[in-house]
Amino acid sequence: MPDPIDALILDLLEWIGPKPRPYREVIEAWRTSCPRLPVWEDANERGFIEQPHSRGSEAMVSVSALGAKFLAERRHIPLSAS
């Protein structure tokens, strides 16, 4: 039986998509207080998400190369050129 967290992480990575999204938007949509569904936390711990931040600009979230590979392998989505 597939891990339900993996399925939700895949949903998160697809939702973020190939272009960065504002951190505030992502965390508002995906943060959870449920210890059984730590989607955001697990995706970060696995290295599937990057949070590049430049001084003076809004914090952004993007799918890392490792996250894109995980997504491509599980959902058969081509890797983007990022």
C-alpha distances in whole Angstrom, upper triangle without the diagonal:
4,7,9,12,11,11,14,16,16,17,20,21,21,23,26,26,28,31,32,32,34,32,33,31,28,28,29,26,24,25,23,25,21,20,17,17,19,18,22,22,19,20,23,22,20,23,22,25,29,31,35,38,41,44,45,42,39,36,34,30,29,26,26,26,23,21,23,21,18,18,20,17,14,16,19,22,25,26,29,32,32
4,6,9,7,8,11,12,12,14,16,17,18,20,22,22,25,28,28,28,30,28,30,28,25,25,26,23,20,22,21,22,20,19,15,14,16,15,18,19,16,16,20,19,17,20,18,21,25,28,31,34,38,40,42,39,36,33,30,26,25,22,23,23,20,18,19,18,14,15,16,14,11,13,16,19,22,22,25,28,29
4,5,5,7,9,10,11,13,15,16,17,19,20,22,24,26,26,26,28,26,27,26,22,22,24,21,18,19,18,19,16,15,12,11,12,12,15,15,12,13,17,16,14,18,16,19,23,25,29,31,35,38,39,36,33,30,28,24,23,20,21,22,18,16,18,18,14,14,17,15,12,14,18,19,22,23,25,28,28
4,5,5,6,9,10,11,12,14,15,17,19,20,23,25,25,24,26,24,25,23,20,20,21,18,15,16,15,16,14,13,10,8,11,10,13,14,12,13,16,16,15,18,16,18,22,24,28,30,34,36,38,35,32,28,26,23,22,20,21,22,19,17,19,19,15,15,18,17,13,15,18,19,23,23,25,28,28
4,5,5,6,9,10,10,12,14,15,16,18,21,23,22,21,23,21,22,21,17,17,18,16,13,13,12,14,12,11,9,6,8,6,10,11,8,9,13,13,12,15,13,15,19,21,24,27,31,33,34,31,28,25,23,19,19,17,18,19,17,14,17,17,13,13,17,16,13,15,18,19,22,21,23,26,25
4,5,5,6,9,10,10,12,14,15,16,19,21,21,21,23,21,23,21,18,18,20,17,14,16,15,18,16,15,12,10,10,8,11,12,9,9,13,13,11,13,11,14,18,20,24,26,30,33,34,31,28,25,23,19,18,15,16,17,14,11,14,13,10,10,13,12,9,11,15,16,18,18,20,23,23
4,5,5,6,9,10,11,12,14,15,18,21,21,20,23,21,23,21,17,18,19,16,14,16,15,18,16,16,13,11,12,9,12,14,12,11,15,16,14,16,13,15,19,22,25,28,31,34,35,32,29,26,23,19,18,16,17,18,16,13,14,15,11,10,13,13,9,10,14,14,18,18,20,23,23
4,5,5,6,9,10,10,12,14,17,19,19,18,20,18,19,17,14,14,16,12,10,12,12,15,13,14,12,8,9,6,9,12,10,9,13,14,14,15,13,14,17,19,23,25,29,31,32,29,26,23,20,17,16,14,16,18,16,13,15,16,13,11,15,15,12,12,16,16,19,19,20,23,23
4,5,5,6,9,10,11,12,15,17,16,16,18,16,18,16,13,13,15,13,10,12,13,16,15,15,13,10,9,6,8,10,8,6,10,11,10,12,9,10,14,16,19,22,26,29,30,27,24,21,18,14,13,11,13,15,13,9,11,13,10,9,13,13,11,12,15,14,17,16,18,21,20
4,5,5,6,8,10,11,13,16,16,16,19,18,20,18,14,16,17,14,12,15,16,19,18,18,16,13,13,9,11,13,11,9,13,14,12,13,10,12,15,18,21,23,27,30,31,28,25,22,19,15,13,11,13,14,12,9,10,11,8,6,10,10,8,8,11,11,14,14,15,19,18
4,6,5,6,9,10,13,15,15,15,17,17,18,15,12,14,15,12,10,13,14,18,17,18,16,13,13,10,11,14,13,11,14,16,15,16,12,13,16,18,21,24,27,30,30,27,24,21,18,15,14,12,15,16,15,12,12,14,12,9,12,14,11,10,13,12,15,16,17,20,19
4,5,5,6,9,12,13,13,12,14,13,14,12,9,11,12,9,7,11,12,16,16,17,16,12,12,8,8,11,11,8,11,14,13,13,10,10,13,14,18,20,23,26,27,23,20,18,15,11,11,9,12,15,14,10,11,14,12,10,13,15,13,12,15,14,16,16,16,19,18
4,5,5,6,9,11,11,11,14,14,16,14,11,13,15,12,11,14,16,19,19,20,19,15,14,10,10,13,12,9,11,14,12,12,8,8,11,13,16,19,22,25,26,23,20,17,14,10,8,6,9,11,11,7,8,11,9,7,10,13,11,11,13,11,13,12,12,15,14
4,5,5,8,11,12,12,15,15,17,15,12,15,16,13,12,16,18,21,21,22,21,17,17,13,13,16,15,12,15,18,16,15,11,12,14,16,18,21,24,27,28,24,21,19,16,13,11,9,12,13,13,10,9,12,11,8,10,13,11,9,12,9,12,12,12,15,15
4,5,9,10,11,10,12,13,14,11,9,12,13,10,10,13,16,20,20,21,21,17,16,13,12,16,16,13,15,18,17,17,13,12,14,15,18,20,23,26,26,22,19,17,14,11,10,10,14,16,16,12,12,15,14,11,14,16,15,13,15,13,15,15,14,17,16
4,7,7,7,6,10,10,12,10,8,11,13,10,10,13,16,20,21,22,22,18,17,13,12,15,15,12,13,17,16,14,11,9,11,12,14,16,19,22,22,19,16,14,10,8,7,7,11,13,14,11,11,14,14,12,14,17,16,15,17,14,15,14,13,15,13
4,6,7,8,12,13,16,13,11,15,16,14,14,17,20,24,24,25,24,21,20,16,15,18,18,14,16,19,17,16,12,11,12,14,15,18,20,24,24,20,18,16,13,10,8,7,11,12,14,11,9,13,13,10,12,15,15,13,14,11,12,11,10,12,11
4,7,9,13,15,17,15,14,17,19,17,17,20,23,27,27,28,27,24,22,19,17,20,20,16,17,20,18,16,13,12,12,14,14,17,19,23,23,20,18,16,13,11,7,7,10,11,13,11,9,12,14,11,12,16,16,14,15,11,11,9,7,9,8
4,7,10,12,15,13,12,16,18,16,17,19,23,26,28,28,28,25,23,20,18,20,20,17,17,21,20,17,14,12,12,12,12,14,16,20,20,16,14,13,10,9,7,8,11,12,15,13,12,15,17,15,16,19,20,18,18,15,14,13,10,11,9
4,7,9,12,11,10,13,15,15,15,17,21,24,25,26,27,23,21,18,15,18,19,15,15,18,18,15,13,10,9,9,9,11,13,16,17,13,11,10,6,5,4,8,10,13,15,13,13,16,17,16,18,21,21,20,21,17,17,15,12,13,10
4,6,9,7,7,10,12,11,12,15,18,21,23,25,25,22,20,17,14,17,18,15,15,19,19,17,14,11,11,10,11,12,14,17,16,13,10,9,5,5,7,10,13,16,18,15,15,19,19,17,19,23,22,21,22,19,20,18,16,17,14
4,5,5,6,9,10,11,12,14,17,20,23,24,25,22,20,17,14,17,19,16,16,19,20,18,16,13,12,9,11,10,13,14,14,10,7,6,4,6,9,12,15,18,20,17,18,22,22,20,23,26,25,24,26,23,23,21,19,20,17
4,5,5,6,8,10,10,11,15,17,20,21,23,19,17,15,12,14,16,14,13,16,18,16,15,11,10,8,10,10,13,14,14,11,8,5,5,5,9,12,14,18,19,17,18,22,21,20,23,25,25,24,26,24,24,22,20,21,18
4,6,5,6,9,10,10,14,16,19,21,23,19,17,16,13,15,18,16,15,19,21,19,18,14,14,11,13,13,15,16,15,13,9,8,8,9,13,15,18,22,22,20,21,25,24,23,26,28,27,26,29,26,27,25,24,25,22
4,6,5,6,9,10,14,17,19,21,22,19,17,15,13,16,18,16,16,20,21,19,17,14,15,13,15,15,17,19,18,15,11,10,9,9,12,14,18,21,22,19,20,23,23,21,24,26,25,24,26,23,25,23,22,23,21
4,5,5,6,8,11,15,17,18,19,16,14,12,9,12,14,12,12,16,17,16,14,11,12,11,14,15,18,19,19,16,13,10,9,7,10,12,15,18,19,15,17,20,19,18,21,23,22,21,23,21,22,21,20,22,19
4,5,5,5,9,12,14,16,17,14,12,11,8,10,13,12,12,15,17,16,15,12,13,12,15,15,18,20,20,17,13,11,10,9,12,14,16,20,20,17,19,22,21,20,23,25,23,23,26,24,25,24,23,25,22
4,6,6,9,12,14,17,18,15,14,13,11,13,16,15,15,19,20,20,18,16,17,15,18,18,21,22,21,19,15,13,13,12,15,17,20,23,23,20,22,25,23,22,25,27,25,25,27,25,27,26,25,27,25
4,6,9,12,14,16,17,14,13,11,10,13,15,14,15,18,19,19,17,15,17,16,19,20,23,24,24,21,17,15,14,12,14,16,19,22,22,18,20,23,21,19,23,24,22,21,24,22,25,24,23,25,23
4,6,10,11,13,14,10,9,7,6,10,12,11,12,15,16,16,14,13,15,15,18,19,23,24,25,22,18,16,14,12,14,14,17,20,19,16,18,21,18,17,21,22,20,20,23,21,24,23,22,25,23
4,7,9,11,12,10,8,8,6,8,11,11,12,14,16,17,15,14,16,15,18,19,23,24,24,22,18,16,15,13,15,16,18,22,21,18,20,23,21,20,23,25,23,23,26,25,27,25,25,27,25
4,5,8,9,7,7,8,8,9,11,13,13,15,17,18,17,16,19,18,22,23,26,27,28,26,22,19,19,17,19,19,21,24,23,20,22,25,22,21,25,26,23,24,27,26,29,28,28,30,28
4,6,9,8,8,10,10,11,13,15,15,16,19,20,20,19,21,21,24,25,28,29,30,28,24,22,22,20,22,22,24,27,25,23,26,27,25,24,28,29,26,27,30,30,32,31,31,34,31
4,5,6,7,9,11,11,13,15,16,17,19,21,20,20,23,23,26,27,31,32,33,31,27,24,24,22,23,23,25,27,25,23,25,27,24,24,27,27,25,25,29,29,32,31,32,34,32
4,6,6,9,11,10,11,14,15,15,17,19,19,19,22,23,26,28,31,32,33,32,28,25,25,22,24,23,24,27,24,22,25,26,23,23,27,27,24,26,29,29,32,31,32,34,32
4,6,9,12,11,11,14,16,15,17,19,19,20,23,24,28,29,33,35,36,33,30,27,26,23,24,23,24,26,24,21,24,25,21,22,25,25,22,23,27,27,30,29,31,33,32
4,6,9,9,9,11,13,14,15,17,16,17,20,21,25,27,30,32,33,30,27,24,23,20,20,19,21,23,21,18,21,22,19,19,22,22,19,20,24,24,27,26,27,30,28
4,6,5,6,8,10,10,12,14,14,14,17,18,21,23,27,29,30,28,24,21,20,17,18,17,18,21,19,16,19,21,18,18,22,22,19,21,24,24,26,25,26,28,26
4,6,5,6,9,10,11,12,11,11,15,16,20,22,25,27,28,26,23,19,18,14,15,14,15,18,16,13,16,17,15,14,18,19,16,17,21,20,23,21,22,25,23
4,6,5,6,9,10,11,10,9,12,12,16,18,22,24,25,22,19,16,14,11,12,12,14,17,15,12,15,17,15,15,19,20,18,19,22,21,23,21,21,23,21
4,6,5,6,9,10,10,10,12,13,17,19,22,24,26,23,21,17,16,13,14,14,15,18,16,14,17,18,16,17,21,21,19,21,24,23,25,23,23,25,23
4,5,5,6,9,9,10,13,15,18,21,24,26,28,26,23,20,18,15,15,13,14,16,13,12,15,16,13,14,18,18,16,18,21,21,23,21,22,24,22
4,6,5,6,5,6,10,12,15,18,22,24,26,24,21,17,15,12,11,10,10,13,10,8,12,13,11,11,15,16,15,16,19,18,19,18,18,20,18
4,5,5,6,5,8,9,13,15,19,21,23,21,19,15,14,11,11,10,10,13,11,10,13,15,13,14,18,18,18,19,21,20,21,19,19,21,18
4,5,8,9,11,13,16,18,22,24,26,24,22,18,17,14,14,13,12,14,12,11,15,16,14,16,19,19,18,20,23,22,23,21,22,23,21
4,6,8,11,14,16,19,23,26,28,26,24,20,18,15,14,11,10,12,9,8,12,12,10,13,16,15,15,17,19,19,20,18,19,21,19
4,6,7,11,13,16,20,22,25,23,21,17,15,12,11,9,7,9,7,7,10,11,10,13,15,16,16,18,19,18,19,16,17,18,16
4,7,10,13,16,20,23,25,22,20,17,14,10,9,6,5,7,6,4,7,9,8,9,12,13,13,15,16,15,16,13,14,16,14
4,7,10,13,16,19,21,18,16,13,10,7,6,5,5,9,8,6,9,12,11,12,15,16,16,17,19,17,17,15,14,16,13
4,6,9,13,16,18,16,14,11,8,6,5,6,5,9,10,9,11,14,14,15,17,19,20,20,21,19,19,16,15,15,12
4,6,10,13,15,12,11,7,6,5,6,9,9,13,14,13,15,17,18,18,20,22,23,23,24,22,22,19,18,18,14
4,7,10,12,10,10,7,6,7,8,11,10,13,15,15,16,19,20,20,22,24,25,25,26,23,23,20,18,17,13
4,6,9,7,7,5,6,9,11,14,14,17,19,18,20,23,23,23,26,28,29,29,30,27,26,23,21,20,16
4,6,6,8,8,9,12,14,17,17,20,22,22,22,25,27,27,28,31,32,32,32,29,28,25,23,21,18
4,6,8,9,12,15,17,20,20,23,25,25,26,29,30,30,32,34,35,35,36,33,32,29,26,25,21
4,7,9,12,16,18,22,22,25,27,27,28,31,32,31,33,36,36,36,37,34,33,30,27,26,23
4,6,9,13,15,19,20,23,25,24,24,28,29,28,30,33,33,33,34,30,30,27,24,23,20
4,6,10,13,17,18,21,23,22,23,26,27,26,28,31,31,30,31,28,28,26,23,23,19
4,7,10,14,15,19,20,19,20,23,24,23,25,28,28,28,29,26,26,24,21,21,18
4,7,10,12,16,17,16,17,20,20,20,22,25,25,24,25,22,23,20,18,18,15
4,7,9,13,14,12,13,17,17,16,19,21,21,21,22,19,20,17,16,16,13
4,6,10,11,9,10,13,14,13,15,18,18,18,19,16,16,14,12,13,10
4,7,8,6,6,10,10,10,12,14,15,15,16,13,13,11,10,12,9
4,5,5,6,9,10,10,12,14,15,16,17,14,14,11,10,11,9
4,5,5,6,9,10,10,12,14,15,15,13,12,8,9,9,8
4,5,5,6,9,10,11,12,14,14,13,13,10,12,13,12
4,5,5,6,9,10,11,12,13,12,12,10,11,13,12
4,5,5,6,9,10,10,10,9,8,6,7,10,10
4,5,5,6,9,10,10,9,9,7,9,11,12
4,6,5,6,8,9,10,11,10,12,15,15
4,6,5,6,7,7,9,8,11,14,14
4,6,5,5,4,6,6,9,13,14
4,6,6,7,9,9,13,16,17
4,6,8,11,12,15,18,19
4,5,9,11,14,17,18
4,6,9,12,15,17
4,6,9,12,14
4,6,9,12
4,7,9
4,6
4
